């Protein structure tokens, strides 16, 4: 059964609830970031939702609140075809496994993805497609969602498809002359020190968001990577694609590019004659944690 979620809870199931609250609409509070952390903002949104549905306003996400959000109240075991009737305990939960693993893999990606090849001219940052890199989600998902029997083929195809789609999204991120470093327009030093960028929406820099927000694109990517025919695979891919697309759509709607450290030389600095000038051919420093 699903665990009770409350203040202090963490994990993919919290991200799932946060995304569901955003989809529910009708809130007077700001949208939640699907970060998997049950903090005060999530607590307030849960209470608001419970109040609107006539539920007990305790801020705890249990079976009734999950049902009202349109989420499964608990995991229901389904026998694996061919698994035998001897009570082996094997269950067909590949959809839940892959969705949960995708959220965990994406959390790993967010912590380590970095920008490179970005040029800074005065206050402006410019980065072409491919300037964002991060770990491949496919192997991460597959490792976390290890499954059994015929579901192993489904899990691998889903992981590879999601990984390829996310790589396509990642490759389409560009930095189109964004005013990231205002102070670099006039620097009274021979070089500007490492400085964080002005936070900007990730969605505004994405040229291929449909690769991860379209359930149809995701489902096609998974289906095309299934190595052997598996009965019921299309239905499972559709269920996975729907939930993964909803998760990425919610994340992308609020994601901000932040803490990208920029630095660069100031060629015109030649005291005492010209003590102030702009950064020319500056660059960003490698690092992670650039996304909420």
N, C-alpha and C positions, 0 to 999 in steps of 0.2 A: 504493500500500500504506500501511497505518497506520504511523506513525512509532513508534519505540521510546520509551517513557515511563520516566523515571527521576527521581531527586532533582533538583529545580530546574525540571522541565518545567512548562509552564503552558498552559492553553487548554481549550476545550470537551471535547476528547478525554480530558483528565484528569478533568473532572467526570463524564464517562460511566463511567470506570473506578471512581471513588469511589462513584457510585450503585450500580454493579454489585457492588462489595464489600459495601456495606450490605445489598443484597438477598440476597447469598449466605448471610448468617447464620452461626451457629456460631463467631463470634469472641468472644474474651475481652477484646478491646480496645473502647474507646468508639466509637460510630458516627462516621463521617466527615461533615464538611460538604462538600457538592459545590461547593467554591469554585474548582475548576479550578487549584489550586496543589498540586504534588507535593512536599509537605514531609515531615518526619520521621514524622508520624503516618500519612500515606498509605504511606510506605515500609515502616513496621512492619506495616501491615495487608496489604500485598502479600506480604511475606515470610511472614507467618503463613498466608496463603491458599495460597501456593506450597508451603509445607511440608505443609499438609493434603492437597494434591492430588498429592504425590509429584513435584513439579516442581523444577527447579533453583532454589534459594533465593538469588536474586541481587538481588531487589527491583526488577527491571526488567520492565516490562510489554511483552512481545513477543507474537508470534502464538500461542504455546502458552498463555500465561497468559490472553490475550484469549479463546481458545476455551474454556478452563476456566471463565471468567466468563460464558460464553454470549454473548460479543460477537463481531462479525465480525472475522476475522483480518486482513482487508484489504479495500479497496474494489474491487469487481468491476464493470468497465464493462459496461453493457448498451446495445446500440444503440437509439437513439431511433427510434420508428416514423416512417417518412417522411424520415429523416435522410439517406438516400442510402447507397450502398455504396462510396463513393469514399474511405473512410478519413478522414472529416472529424474524427474524434476526439471527436464529441459523445457524451455518455454520459447515461444515465437514472439520475442519483443524487439525485433531488429529495428523497427521504426523508432521506438523510444531510445534505443541505444545510439543509433546514428544521429538523431537530433541532439541528444544530450552531448555526444562526443563532438559534434560540430560546434556547439557553443563553447565547450572546453578548449577545443583547438583554436577557435577564434580568439579566446581570451589569451592564449599563448602568443598568437600572432600580434595582438594589440600591444603586448608588453615588449615585443622585440622588433617590430617593423620599423624601418628607418628610411629617411630620404638621403639621396646621394646624387651627385651630378647636378646640383642646383647652383646656379650662378646668381650672385648678388651684385647689383649695380645701384649704388646709393641705397635708397630705401626699398627697392624692388627686387623680388625673388622670382627667378624664372627656371622652371624645370620641365623638360620634355617627357613624353610618355616613357615609362620605365624608370622614372626617378624614385619610385617607391618600391622597396623590396622587403620581403618578409618570408618566414618559413612556409613551405608548401603544406596546405591544410590536409591534403589527401592522406599522406602517411600518418599524420597525427590522428585524424579521425579513425582510420583503419586500426591503429594500435589501441585506441581507447575503446572502440566498439567491437572488439573481437567477438565473433559469433560462432555458431555451431551448425553442422549439417548444411543443408542447402542455403540457409541464411547467410553463411559465410560468403557465398558468391554475391548475394544482394548487398551485404555490408561493404564488400570491396568495391563493387561497381558504384555504389552510392558515394563512398569516400573519394574514389577517383574522379567521379563526375563533379562533385562539389568542389574538390580541390582544383580541377581544371577551370571551372566557372569562376572561382574566386581569384585564380591567377589572372584570368582575363580581365576581371574587374580591377585588380591591382595594377596591371599593366596599362590600364587606361587612365590612371590618375596623373594629372599634369598640374604644374604650378604656373599659371598664366599671368605673369607680371603682377603678382600680388604685392601690395605695400606692407610687407612683413616687418620691416626694420626701419621705422621712422627716424630713429636717432642716427642711422647710418648716412643720412643726407648731409650731415655736417658734423664731422668728428674732429675734435682738437687733439688728436693723437696720431702717431705714425701707423697705427692699426686699430681697428675696432675690436674690442674684446668680445668673447663669446656672449651672445645675447639671444634670449628666447624670442621667437616670432610672435606677432599679434595673432591670437587664435582666430581661425577662419573655418567655416563649415566645410566638411569633407565632401558633401554632396555637390558643392559648387565646383570642385576640382575633379569630379569623376565624369569621364566621358563614356563609361560603359557600365553604369549601375544596374542595367537590366540583366547582366550576367548573374547577379546574385539576388535580385528582387523579383524576377519573373519565375513563377513556379513552372511554367511551361519550358523555359530554357533549362532550368535545373533538371527537370524530369527527363528531358531529351538527352542531356549530358550523362545522366546515370544510365538510362536504358541502353545507350550506345556503347557502354563499357561492360555490359553483362557478358561474361565469358561463355556461359552455358545457359540454355533455357531453364527457367525455374517457374513452376506454376505460381500464379498470383504475384509475380514480381512487379508487373505494371501498377497494380493497386498499391503496393508498398512504396514504390518510387513516387507515386502521386502523393501519398500521405507525407512522405519525407519532404518532398519538394515544397508542398504547401506550408509546412511548419518552418522549414529553413528559410524560405522566401519571406515569410512574415517576420521572422527573427531579424534577418538582415535589413529588411525595410525599416523596422523600428530603430535599429542601431544607426543606420545611415541617416535617418531623419534628424538625429541629434548629435551625430559625431562631429567633433571639432579637431582640427589639426593644431597641435599646441607643442610647446617646448622643443621646437626645432631650433637648435642653437646655430646662429650664423656668426661669421667673423670675416675679416678681410682687411687688406692694406688700404691706406689712404695716401696715394702717390703725391698729392699736392702738398702734403704736410712738410713744410720746410721752415721752421721757426728761425728767426723771428719774423720772416717776411710774409709767409702764407700759413698761419698756424691752424687753419680749419679747412676741411675739405670732405668730399664724399668717398665712400668705399667704392673701389673699382675691382671687378673680378673677384669678389668675395665668394665664400662657399659655406656650405653647412657642415656641421660636424656629425659623425655617426652617433647613433644612440637610439633607444627605444622609448616606449611610453608616450608616443605622440598622439594617441587617440583616447577620448573618453569611452 
